[in-house]
Amino acid sequence: MSDSVANADAANWDREVLKSPEVVMVDFWAVWCGPCQMVAPIVDELAKEYQGKLKVMKLNTDEAPEVAGQYQIMSIPSILFFKDGQVVEKIVGARPKQQFKQIIDSLLSQSSATA
């Protein structure tokens, strides 16, 4: 995990994700999940590219099953995007980086338009 990506867990979820003033991307993953390992480098790259504009977190579903259950995470990787404490976008499964960028750019342009 890169310096740009922080760990989310049950203890810091409210503070780091729900109460964050910025758009937050949360990667729900697990160590044993093959597709999660494929997405991990993309998540790291996005965290570096959007540093200062987007908060990127990773939540290990084995370590925080109550948080994963709260968002009905049935398959991983699941990447949820939060804005003002609400889920505004969701990607399930390994996807190309460009698909992530389209969603992030769209969310960031919305938040800068309303700011």
VEXDREN-2710 file (C-alpha; in Angstrom, 1 decimal):
% VEXDREN-2710
k/r/px/py/pz
1/MET/0.0/0.0/0.0
2/SER/1.4/3.4/-0.9
3/ASP/1.7/6.5/1.3
4/SER/-1.3/8.0/-0.5
5/VAL/-3.7/5.3/0.6
6/ALA/-4.9/5.0/4.2
7/ASN/-6.5/2.1/6.0
8/ALA/-10.1/2.4/6.8
9/ASP/-11.6/0.3/9.7
10/ALA/-14.6/0.4/12.0
11/ALA/-12.8/2.7/14.4
12/ASN/-12.0/5.5/12.0
13/TRP/-14.8/5.0/9.4
14/ASP/-17.0/7.9/10.6
15/ARG/-14.1/10.4/10.9
16/GLU/-12.2/9.4/7.8
17/VAL/-15.0/8.6/5.4
18/LEU/-18.4/9.8/6.5
19/LYS/-17.3/13.1/7.9
20/SER/-14.6/13.8/5.2
21/PRO/-15.1/17.2/3.4
22/GLU/-13.6/15.7/0.3
23/VAL/-14.7/12.9/-2.1
24/VAL/-13.5/9.6/-0.6
25/MET/-12.8/6.4/-2.7
26/VAL/-12.9/3.2/-0.5
27/ASP/-11.5/0.0/-1.9
28/PHE/-13.2/-3.0/-0.1
29/TRP/-10.8/-5.9/-0.4
30/ALA/-9.3/-9.0/1.2
31/VAL/-5.9/-10.6/1.2
32/TRP/-7.1/-13.8/-0.4
33/CYS/-9.0/-12.0/-3.3
34/GLY/-7.2/-12.3/-6.6
35/PRO/-9.1/-9.5/-8.5
36/CYS/-8.4/-7.3/-5.4
37/GLN/-4.6/-7.8/-6.0
38/MET/-5.1/-6.8/-9.6
39/VAL/-6.9/-3.6/-8.6
40/ALA/-4.5/-2.6/-5.8
41/PRO/-1.8/-1.0/-8.1
42/ILE/-4.5/1.0/-9.9
43/VAL/-5.9/2.2/-6.6
44/ASP/-2.3/3.3/-5.6
45/GLU/-1.8/5.1/-8.9
46/LEU/-5.1/6.9/-8.6
47/ALA/-4.3/7.9/-5.0
48/LYS/-1.0/9.5/-6.2
49/GLU/-2.6/11.2/-9.3
50/TYR/-5.4/12.7/-7.3
51/GLN/-3.6/13.5/-4.1
52/GLY/-5.1/16.6/-2.5
53/LYS/-8.3/16.3/-4.5
54/LEU/-9.5/12.8/-3.5
55/LYS/-9.1/10.8/-0.3
56/VAL/-8.3/7.1/-1.0
57/MET/-8.9/4.5/1.6
58/LYS/-8.7/0.7/1.7
59/LEU/-10.9/-1.4/3.9
60/ASN/-10.1/-5.1/4.5
61/THR/-13.4/-6.8/4.6
62/ASP/-12.1/-9.7/6.8
63/GLU/-10.9/-7.1/9.4
64/ALA/-14.1/-4.9/9.3
65/PRO/-17.0/-7.2/8.3
66/GLU/-19.5/-4.9/10.1
67/VAL/-18.6/-2.0/7.8
68/ALA/-18.7/-4.2/4.7
69/GLY/-22.1/-5.5/5.8
70/GLN/-23.4/-2.0/6.4
71/TYR/-22.9/-1.3/2.6
72/GLN/-24.1/-4.7/1.4
73/ILE/-20.7/-5.6/0.0
74/MET/-21.4/-9.0/-1.5
75/SER/-18.4/-9.4/-3.8
76/ILE/-14.9/-7.8/-3.8
77/PRO/-13.2/-5.8/-4.9
78/SER/-16.0/-3.2/-4.5
79/ILE/-15.0/0.4/-4.8
80/LEU/-17.4/2.9/-3.3
81/PHE/-17.2/6.6/-3.7
82/PHE/-18.5/8.8/-0.9
83/LYS/-19.4/12.4/-0.9
84/ASP/-20.9/14.2/2.1
85/GLY/-21.1/10.8/3.9
86/GLN/-23.2/9.2/1.2
87/VAL/-22.4/6.6/-1.4
88/VAL/-22.5/8.4/-4.8
89/GLU/-20.9/5.8/-7.0
90/LYS/-20.0/2.1/-6.9
91/ILE/-17.7/-0.2/-9.0
92/VAL/-17.8/-3.9/-8.4
93/GLY/-15.0/-6.1/-9.7
94/ALA/-11.6/-5.4/-11.4
95/ARG/-12.0/-2.6/-14.0
96/PRO/-9.5/-0.7/-16.1
97/LYS/-8.0/2.5/-14.7
98/GLN/-9.8/4.6/-17.2
99/GLN/-13.1/3.6/-15.8
100/PHE/-12.1/4.8/-12.3
101/LYS/-10.8/8.1/-13.7
102/GLN/-14.1/8.8/-15.5
103/ILE/-16.0/8.4/-12.3
104/ILE/-13.5/10.4/-10.2
105/ASP/-13.3/13.2/-12.8
106/SER/-17.0/13.4/-12.9
107/LEU/-17.4/13.5/-9.1
108/LEU/-14.6/16.1/-8.7
109/SER/-16.1/18.3/-11.4
110/GLN/-19.5/18.1/-9.6
111/SER/-18.0/19.0/-6.2
112/SER/-16.0/21.9/-7.7
113/ALA/-19.1/23.2/-9.4
114/THR/-21.0/23.3/-6.2
115/ALA/-18.1/24.7/-4.0
END
